[in-house]
Amino acid sequence: ATQVNCPPDTGIDTVEKATYAVYPNPATTTLSLSTTENISSLAVVNVKGQRVMEPKVSKSISIESLAAGVYVLEIHTQGATQFVKFIKK
């Protein structure tokens, strides 16, 4: 049998996960964004992986120009990118 000694401490005290809320979902004209993080940029990606919109950073994003369908909102912060799926009616 092989013995492996693993230290009990990883050196990471706590892992904090940013919280995001994107609503309403599904949406028709505007998406609202609520977060605890400082957002550096936003992007809307379609199901084909194409960037279809790069809205300015705001708590309210106009999606009127998008065709009906499923999209992913990319939320870029200082050290991470979060992906939130939404539906445009």
C-alpha positions in Angstrom: 0.0 0.0 0.0 1.2 3.5 -0.8 0.9 6.1 1.9 0.4 9.7 0.9 0.8 12.5 3.5 -1.4 15.5 2.8 -1.2 18.7 4.9 -4.5 19.5 6.5 -4.4 23.2 5.5 -4.6 24.3 1.8 -3.5 27.9 2.7 -6.9 29.2 1.6 -8.8 30.7 4.5 -12.1 31.4 2.8 -13.4 31.3 -0.7 -15.9 34.1 -1.4 -18.2 33.6 -4.3 -19.6 36.8 -5.9 -23.3 36.9 -6.0 -25.1 38.0 -9.1 -28.8 38.5 -9.9 -30.0 39.0 -13.4 -33.7 39.6 -13.7 -36.4 39.4 -15.1 -35.7 36.1 -16.8 -37.2 35.7 -19.3 -37.0 39.4 -20.3 -38.4 41.4 -23.2 -36.7 44.9 -23.2 -34.4 45.3 -20.2 -32.3 43.1 -18.0 -31.5 44.3 -14.5 -28.2 43.4 -12.9 -27.5 43.3 -9.2 -24.1 42.3 -7.9 -21.7 42.7 -4.9 -18.7 42.9 -7.3 -17.2 45.8 -9.3 -17.9 44.9 -12.9 -15.2 45.8 -15.5 -17.1 44.8 -18.6 -20.2 43.0 -19.9 -20.9 40.9 -23.0 -23.9 39.1 -24.4 -23.2 35.9 -26.3 -25.6 33.9 -28.4 -26.0 30.1 -28.4 -23.5 29.9 -31.3 -20.8 31.5 -29.0 -20.9 34.8 -31.0 -20.6 38.0 -29.1 -23.7 39.9 -30.2 -23.5 42.9 -27.8 -21.1 44.6 -25.5 -23.3 46.9 -23.4 -21.7 49.5 -21.2 -21.5 48.6 -17.5 -24.8 49.4 -16.0 -27.4 48.0 -13.6 -29.9 48.2 -16.5 -29.1 46.7 -19.9 -31.3 47.3 -22.9 -31.9 44.0 -24.9 -34.6 45.4 -27.2 -32.3 44.9 -30.3 -31.8 41.2 -29.6 -33.8 38.5 -31.4 -35.9 36.2 -29.2 -33.8 33.3 -27.9 -31.4 32.1 -25.3 -28.3 34.1 -24.5 -25.4 34.2 -21.9 -24.5 37.4 -20.1 -20.7 37.4 -19.4 -19.9 39.5 -16.3 -16.2 40.3 -16.1 -14.9 41.4 -12.7 -11.3 42.1 -11.4 -10.3 38.4 -11.2 -13.1 36.4 -12.7 -15.8 35.9 -15.3 -19.3 34.8 -14.4 -21.7 33.4 -17.0 -25.5 33.9 -16.5 -28.0 32.4 -19.0 -31.1 34.5 -19.8 -34.0 34.3 -22.2 -35.1 37.1 -24.5 -38.8 36.9 -25.3 
